[in-house]
Amino acid sequence: MIDLRVMRLDGGLELPVAARPGDAGIDLRSRVDLVVPPAGGRALVPTGLAVEVPPGFAGLVLPRSGLALSHGVTVLNAPGLIDAGYRGEVSVILVNTDPVSEFDVERGDRVAQLVVVAVEAVRLEAVRELSASERGTGGFGHSGRS
C-alpha cells in the first residue's frame, strides 16, 4: 500500500474513499453545481482536491460506470492522467453523450474515480528496425470484427 498525500482545496467536501474495501478506485466529487449539455456537451468539473502522486506512480481519472450506463456521461479523455509532479487541483472533463437530455451535476456528486498505478520510467532507444512479433504491424481491427 502506498500513501497518497491529498490537500483539500474545499473543506466542505469529504475526502475521497473507495466504495468498498478492495476497490481499486476512489470516488472524486464535484466542487460545484453545473450542467453538462446534451449531444457531446462538455464541462470541466473541479474536485476541490490536489494530490501528491509519489514518484514511480501515476493517477488515472476514470469514468464511473453507473453514470455512463444510466446517463451517457463519461470522462472525455479517459483515462485522465495525473503525473507525479502535478500539484494543481484535480479536475475532470465530463462529456454527455445523451442526444437530448442535459446532465445536472450537484456539488458533492461522485463524477469519476481515481486509480493510482505504478509506472516505469522509460528510456528511448532509436533503432533502425524493431524485432519481429507474431502480430507485426497489424493495427485497428486486424484480428477480425471490431
PyMOL commands that set and color helices and strands:
alter all, ss='L'
color gray80, all
select helices_A, chain A and resi 65-71
alter helices_A, ss='H'
color red, helices_A
select strands_A, chain A and resi 5-8+26-29+34-36+41-52+57-62+73-75+80-82+89-96+103-105+110-118
alter strands_A, ss='S'
color yellow, strands_A
deselect
rebuild
show_as cartoon
